[in-house]
Amino acid sequence: MDTKALEVEVIPPARPGRRRRFNAEEKQRFLAEAEMAGQSISSVARRYGLSASMLFHWRRLAEEGSMSSLGADEAVVPESEVKRLQ
């Protein structure tokens, strides 16, 4: 009987209580990796210690075009300011 050695990747957990922030390029990189053949949202989320639901949310935003709207470092103006200027 031939036994194969299983390769196991140990992923250290994120430090509790620490909120990580990702810019649009990082989010798009995670999503692009999940789109590659043999990958899935869940496997990418586990690899980087993310919630799969967060990646699904980012994917939905990307499909709607929401993640690329502020890519040029544009200033965000409150809706009340826009209405006042109109």
KELUMSE-779301 format. One line per field, with one value per residue (C-alpha): residue number from 1; x, y, z. Coordinates in steps of 0.2 Angstrom, whole numbers, plus 2048, in hexadecimal, padded with zeros to 3 digits. Last residue first. Layout:
num: NUM,... $
X: X,... $
Y: Y,... $
Z: Z,... $
//
This chain:
num: 86,85,84,83,82,81,80,79,78,77,76,75,74,73,72,71,70,69,68,67,66,65,64,63,62,61,60,59,58,57,56,55,54,53,52,51,50,49,48,47,46,45,44,43,42,41,40,39,38,37,36,35,34,33,32,31,30,29,28,27,26,25,24,23,22,21,20,19,18,17,16,15,14,13,12,11,10,9,8,7,6,5,4,3,2,1 $
X: 774,782,776,771,784,788,77A,780,791,7A0,7AD,7BD,7C4,7D3,7D2,7CB,7BC,7AF,7B9,7B1,79F,79E,78F,79A,7A7,79B,794,7A6,7AA,79B,7A0,7B1,7AA,79F,7AE,7B5,7C8,7D7,7E1,7E2,7D0,7C8,7D1,7CB,7B9,7B8,7BE,7CE,7D1,7D1,7D3,7C4,7C9,7DA,7D1,7C6,7D5,7DE,7CE,7CD,7E0,7DE,7CE,7D7,7D6,7D4,7D8,7CE,7D8,7CE,7D5,7E5,7E2,7E4,7F4,7F2,7F9,7FB,7FA,803,7FE,80B,806,805,807,800 $
Y: 969,96F,96C,95B,956,95C,952,942,944,946,938,93F,935,92A,924,912,919,911,901,8F7,8FC,8F5,8EA,8DB,8E1,8E4,8D2,8CC,8D6,8CE,8BD,8C1,8C7,8B7,8AC,8B5,8B8,8AF,8B1,89F,89B,8A9,8A3,891,897,8A2,894,88F,880,88C,89E,8A9,8A8,8B0,8BE,8C1,8C2,8CE,8D9,8DB,8DF,8EC,8F4,8F7,8EB,8EF,8E3,8E4,8DD,8D7,8C5,8C3,8BA,8A8,89F,895,883,87C,869,85E,84C,83F,831,81F,811,800 $
Z: 7DA,7E7,7F6,7EF,7ED,7FF,806,7FD,806,7FA,7F9,7F1,7E3,7E6,7D4,7D9,7E1,7D5,7D3,7E2,7DE,7CC,7D0,7CC,7D7,7E6,7E4,7E4,7F3,7FC,7F7,7FE,80E,810,80E,81E,81C,823,813,80E,816,80B,7FB,7FE,802,7F2,7E8,7DE,7D2,7C3,7C8,7CD,7E0,7DB,7D2,7E1,7ED,7E0,7DF,7F1,7F2,7E4,7ED,7FD,80C,81E,82C,83C,84B,85A,858,84F,83F,840,83A,82A,82B,81A,81A,80E,80E,80D,802,807,7FB,800 $
//
